[in-house]
Amino acid sequence: MSCSVAISSSPVFSPSMISHTCKTSPESLTLGLTQHHLSTSAATDGSPSTVRRFHRVPSGLRMCKNEISASSSPGLDSSGVSPSSSSSASPCFSSTLASSSCGSATFTKRKRPARLDIPILGLLAFEQPPGSDGKQEVEEESDRYSVYCKRGRKRVEMEDRHSAALDLRGDPQMAFFGIFDGHGGSKAAEYVSKSIGERILEEVAMSREEAEIEVEEAVRNGYLKTDVEFLKEDVGGGTCCVTAFVKKGELIVSNAGDCRAVMSVSGIAEALTSDHRPSRDDERDRIESLGGYVDCCRGVWRLQGSLAVSRGIGDSHLKQWVIPNPETRIIRIESNSEFLILASDGLWDKISNQEAIDMARPLCMDSKKPSPLSACKKLVELSISRGSMDDISVMIIQLGHFFQTKVN
């Protein structure tokens, strides 16, 4: 479609002097605007007229550029262009001008941006990675212990593991329990959960005396041997540990890392372990004396700006500072020793020691039908409701089954 439009705002208002040739289509709009005598100099020296082209963009009309057409263009002269000639000629007034300027001014349809191909993670990243065992929650129950583990909401793999062995060497009063909180993968926790109990039992059997110092040293050797053997596997990652070894009415509790053991004594919470974190003064001093450093990252104290614990098994890349040496406490199981909670930091970061005892005690000490597994689940669900995203493992050991009257 062609049309001629007179513009009243032109410096020289004359249909014979000024013409708009408009070509419209669904995809482009080209306007040719000629103004004769645009300036005094242009009128006196006979310079070519000015051709201005406008392109239509989504926000309206926008002037693209000014072009001075060549004097050889037959479609333009000093006397102006008549409406009849503009309609019979090309949309840009002449074939020469059409090839030289109109072709470059034609506005093609604006293309959409290239499609972004964003890979969709399967099931919101909760799809199991290759080699994963697919564990989302684990539970076990017996009359002497119960355990419940649940994978964190932001985890693609359960990194927590547990261990429970009863009637060791045929003795119903000898047992081993443990919770292992892996980091950097589950391989360390998996390996340690299967081997550390045997190593500790071997070392305890080799000790000639029943003195506490001998038992404590045996447990320490069990941790160290397990660490050496795991490092030989040449796999990454590490794990925190808390273990409980029961023998002849004694409770031997050890930990390396931030897994914790809390015992209920007549309903009062008694912490049997202390978390090994870089924020502890003695741990920070030890790390700095070995040439390492501790800093606070987003409110969490970390070793070498990386790990939030200062002890554990594995972590070969930080072995100079992350030691497997456990702290051990040996106590006698008394008649008021009710139950023991072993749990990973996923629980203790959200629930205090006494709160955990208060919540678990009614279910564990029910004379008619005790339900320590329900207590484990209740603790885990409470921690999740308070915002925990970490794996959470809780084990409750009924200490009444291991109580022995001490014979003088």
C-alpha positions in Angstrom: 0.0 0.0 0.0 1.3 3.5 -0.9 0.2 6.8 0.5 1.2 10.4 0.4 1.0 12.5 3.6 1.6 16.2 4.1 3.2 17.2 7.3 2.1 20.5 8.7 5.1 20.8 11.0 7.5 20.9 8.0 9.5 24.1 7.5 8.0 24.4 4.0 4.4 23.2 3.9 3.6 22.1 0.4 2.3 18.8 -0.9 4.5 19.2 -3.9 7.6 19.8 -1.9 7.2 17.1 0.8 5.9 13.6 0.5 5.7 10.6 2.6 5.8 7.3 0.9 4.7 4.7 3.3 5.0 1.0 2.7 3.4 -1.2 5.4 3.3 -4.8 5.8 2.7 -7.1 8.7 6.4 -7.4 9.2 8.0 -4.0 8.4 7.3 -0.3 7.9 9.5 2.0 5.8 9.0 5.7 5.7 10.7 7.9 3.1 10.7 11.5 4.1 12.0 14.2 1.8 12.4 17.8 2.8 13.3 20.4 0.3 15.0 23.6 1.4 15.6 22.0 4.8 18.3 24.6 5.3 19.4 27.8 3.6 22.6 26.3 2.4 20.9 23.3 0.9 18.7 25.7 -1.1 21.5 27.9 -2.4 24.1 25.3 -3.4 21.7 22.7 -4.8 22.9 20.0 -2.4 21.0 16.7 -2.3 17.9 16.4 -0.2 17.9 14.6 3.1 16.3 11.2 3.3 15.3 10.0 6.7 14.2 6.5 7.4 12.2 5.4 10.4 11.8 1.9 11.7 9.0 0.6 13.7 10.1 -1.1 16.9 7.9 -2.6 19.7 8.0 0.8 21.6 6.9 2.9 18.5 8.7 4.7 15.7 12.4 5.3 16.2 14.7 7.2 13.7 17.5 4.9 12.6 19.9 7.2 10.8 20.2 10.0 8.3 21.4 9.3 4.8 22.3 11.8 2.1 21.3 10.3 -1.2 23.6 10.6 -4.2 22.9 13.4 -6.7 22.8 10.8 -9.4 19.6 9.4 -8.1 17.0 10.1 -10.7 14.1 9.8 -8.3 15.0 13.0 -6.5 15.6 16.5 -7.8 15.6 20.1 -6.6 12.0 20.7 -7.8 10.5 18.1 -5.5 8.7 14.8 -6.1 5.1 14.8 -7.1 2.6 12.4 -5.6 2.0 10.7 -8.9 5.6 10.1 -9.5 6.1 8.6 -6.1 3.2 6.3 -6.5 4.5 5.0 -9.9 8.1 4.7 -8.8 9.5 2.3 -6.3 8.6 2.8 -2.6 11.9 4.7 -2.2 11.1 7.0 -5.2 13.6 5.3 -7.6 15.1 2.0 -8.5 18.6 3.4 -7.8 17.6 4.7 -4.4 15.8 1.4 -3.6 19.0 -0.5 -4.2 21.3 1.9 -2.4 19.4 3.0 0.7 15.9 1.5 0.9 17.4 -2.0 0.9 19.5 -1.2 4.0 16.6 0.5 5.6 14.1 -2.3 5.3 13.3 -3.6 8.8 12.9 -7.3 9.1 10.9 -8.8 11.9 12.6 -8.8 15.2 13.7 -12.3 16.1 13.0 -13.8 19.5 16.1 -14.5 21.7 17.5 -17.9 21.3 15.8 -20.5 23.5 17.7 -21.3 26.7 18.0 -25.0 27.2 18.0 -25.5 31.0 18.5 -29.1 32.1 15.7 -30.2 34.4 17.0 -32.1 37.4 15.1 -35.3 37.9 12.5 -35.0 40.7 13.9 -31.7 41.9 17.4 -33.0 42.4 16.2 -35.8 44.6 16.8 -38.5 42.1 19.4 -40.9 43.3 22.9 -40.5 41.9 24.7 -43.5 40.3 25.8 -46.0 42.9 23.4 -44.7 45.6 21.7 -47.2 47.8 18.5 -45.1 47.6 18.1 -44.8 51.4 15.7 -42.1 52.5 15.0 -43.4 55.9 16.2 -46.3 58.0 14.7 -47.7 61.2 15.5 -50.7 63.4 13.9 -51.7 66.7 14.7 -54.3 69.4 14.1 -54.5 73.1 17.5 -53.1 73.8 17.9 -50.3 71.2 16.0 -48.5 68.5 17.3 -46.3 65.7 15.8 -44.0 63.1 17.7 -42.2 60.3 16.2 -39.8 57.8 17.8 -38.1 54.8 18.0 -34.4 54.8 15.6 -32.4 52.5 18.5 -31.0 50.5 20.5 -34.2 50.2 20.6 -36.5 47.3 22.1 -39.3 49.3 21.9 -40.4 52.9 25.4 -39.9 54.4 24.6 -41.0 57.9 25.2 -44.6 59.0 24.7 -46.5 62.3 26.0 -49.7 63.8 24.6 -52.0 66.5 26.0 -55.3 67.6 24.5 -57.3 70.5 25.7 -60.4 72.4 29.3 -59.9 71.5 31.3 -63.1 72.0 28.1 -64.7 73.3 27.9 -62.3 76.2 24.4 -60.7 76.4 26.0 -57.9 78.6 28.4 -56.9 75.9 27.3 -54.7 73.0 28.5 -52.0 70.6 26.5 -49.1 69.2 27.5 -46.2 67.0 26.3 -43.2 64.9 28.4 -42.0 62.0 27.8 -38.7 60.3 29.5 -38.7 56.9 30.6 -35.6 54.9 31.8 -35.4 51.3 29.9 -38.6 50.5 28.8 -41.7 52.4 31.8 -43.9 51.8 33.7 -43.0 55.0 30.6 -43.5 57.2 29.8 -46.8 55.4 33.3 -48.1 55.9 33.7 -47.0 59.5 30.2 -48.3 60.6 31.3 -51.8 59.4 34.8 -51.9 60.9 35.3 -49.7 63.9 33.3 -52.0 66.3 35.5 -54.9 65.4 38.7 -52.9 65.8 37.7 -51.6 69.3 36.7 -55.1 70.4 40.0 -56.5 69.3 41.9 -53.8 71.1 39.9 -54.2 74.3 40.4 -58.0 74.2 44.2 -57.4 73.9 44.4 -55.2 76.9 45.6 -57.2 79.9 44.1 -55.0 82.6 40.6 -53.7 83.3 41.8 -50.3 84.4 40.0 -47.4 82.8 43.3 -46.1 81.3 43.7 -49.4 79.5 40.2 -49.5 78.1 40.4 -45.9 77.0 43.7 -46.6 75.2 42.1 -49.6 73.5 39.2 -47.6 72.2 41.7 -44.9 71.0 43.7 -47.5 69.1 40.5 -48.8 67.5 39.7 -45.4 66.2 43.3 -44.8 64.9 43.5 -48.2 63.2 40.1 -47.6 61.5 41.4 -44.3 60.2 44.6 -45.7 58.8 42.7 -48.5 57.0 40.2 -46.1 55.5 42.9 -43.8 54.2 44.4 -46.8 52.4 41.2 -47.1 50.4 42.1 -43.8 48.7 38.6 -42.4 48.6 37.4 -39.0 49.6 35.3 -37.8 52.4 35.2 -38.3 56.1 32.9 -39.0 59.0 32.2 -38.0 62.6 31.7 -40.7 65.1 30.1 -41.4 68.4 30.2 -44.9 69.9 29.1 -46.7 73.0 30.7 -49.9 74.1 29.0 -51.8 76.9 31.0 -54.3 78.9 30.3 -55.8 82.4 28.0 -53.0 83.4 30.2 -50.3 82.2 29.4 -47.8 79.5 32.4 -46.6 77.4 31.4 -43.6 75.3 33.7 -42.0 72.7 33.4 -39.4 70.0 35.4 -37.7 67.3 33.5 -34.8 65.7 30.1 -33.3 66.5 28.0 -36.4 67.0 26.9 -36.5 70.6 25.9 -38.8 73.4 23.4 -37.7 76.1 22.2 -39.9 78.9 19.1 -39.6 81.0 19.7 -39.9 84.7 16.4 -39.9 86.5 15.1 -37.6 83.8 18.1 -35.2 83.9 20.2 -34.8 80.7 23.9 -35.6 81.1 26.1 -35.0 78.1 28.8 -37.7 77.9 30.7 -36.1 75.0 31.8 -32.7 73.9 31.6 -31.6 70.2 34.9 -31.3 68.4 34.5 -28.0 66.4 37.0 -25.4 65.4 35.2 -22.9 67.6 36.5 -24.7 70.7 39.4 -22.9 72.2 41.6 -26.0 72.7 40.8 -27.2 69.2 41.6 -23.8 67.6 44.9 -23.6 69.5 45.8 -27.1 68.3 45.0 -26.3 64.7 46.9 -23.0 64.7 49.9 -24.5 66.4 50.1 -26.9 63.4 50.0 -24.1 60.9 46.3 -24.2 60.1 43.7 -21.5 60.5 40.1 -21.1 61.7 37.7 -18.6 60.4 34.0 -17.8 60.6 32.0 -18.3 57.3 28.4 -17.2 57.5 28.2 -17.7 61.2 29.9 -21.1 61.2 33.5 -21.6 62.3 35.5 -23.7 59.8 38.9 -25.3 59.6 40.8 -23.9 56.6 37.6 -22.2 55.5 36.2 -25.6 54.7 35.3 -28.2 57.4 33.0 -27.4 60.3 34.5 -30.1 62.6 38.0 -30.5 63.8 38.1 -34.3 64.4 36.9 -37.3 62.5 38.0 -40.3 60.5 39.1 -39.7 56.9 39.4 -36.3 55.3 42.8 -37.0 53.8 43.2 -33.5 52.3 43.0 -32.0 55.8 44.7 -34.8 57.7 47.3 -32.5 59.2 44.6 -30.8 61.3 41.6 -33.3 61.3 42.7 -36.0 63.7 40.8 -39.2 64.5 41.7 -39.2 68.2 38.6 -39.7 70.3 37.7 -38.4 73.7 36.4 -41.2 75.9 34.4 -41.3 79.1 33.8 -44.5 81.1 30.9 -44.6 83.6 29.2 -47.3 85.6 25.6 -48.0 84.6 23.5 -47.3 87.7 19.9 -48.1 88.5 18.9 -44.5 87.7 20.7 -44.7 84.3 17.6 -44.8 82.1 18.5 -44.5 78.4 21.3 -43.2 76.2 20.7 -41.0 73.1 23.3 -41.2 70.3 22.6 -38.7 67.5 24.2 -36.7 64.7 24.4 -33.0 64.7 21.3 -32.8 62.5 19.4 -33.3 65.8 21.6 -31.3 68.2 21.7 -28.2 66.1 17.9 -27.8 66.6 17.2 -29.5 69.9 18.9 -29.1 73.3 20.1 -32.0 75.4 17.4 -31.6 78.1 14.6 -31.0 75.6 15.6 -34.3 73.8 15.4 -36.2 77.1 12.1 -34.6 78.1 10.6 -35.6 74.8 11.9 -39.1 74.7 11.5 -40.1 78.3 7.7 -40.6 78.4 7.9 -43.0 75.5 11.0 -44.8 76.6 10.0 -45.3 80.3 6.4 -46.3 79.7 6.0 -49.3 82.0 3.2 -50.8 79.9 4.5 -50.5 76.4 7.8 -48.5 75.9 8.3 -47.3 72.4 11.8 -45.9 72.0 11.4 -46.0 68.2 8.5 -43.6 68.4 10.7 -41.4 70.5 13.4 -41.4 67.8 11.0 -40.5 65.1 9.4 -37.8 67.2 12.8 -36.2 67.8 13.7 -36.3 64.1 10.4 -34.8 63.1 10.8 -32.0 65.6 14.2 -31.2 64.3 12.9 -31.1 60.7 10.0 -28.9 61.7 12.5 -26.4 63.1 14.3 -26.1 59.8 16.9 -28.8 59.8 18.1 -29.7 56.2 20.8 -32.1 57.3 20.6 -35.9 57.6 19.4 -36.8 61.1 20.1 -40.1 62.9 18.9 -40.9 66.4 19.6 -44.1 68.4 18.2 -44.8 71.9 19.7 -47.5 74.0 17.8 -48.8 77.0 20.4 -49.0 79.6 18.3 -50.9 82.1 19.0 -54.1 80.1 22.8 -53.7 80.8 22.6 -52.8 84.5 24.5 -55.1 86.8 24.7 -55.0 90.5 28.3 -54.4 91.4 29.8 -57.2 93.5 32.5 -56.1 95.9 
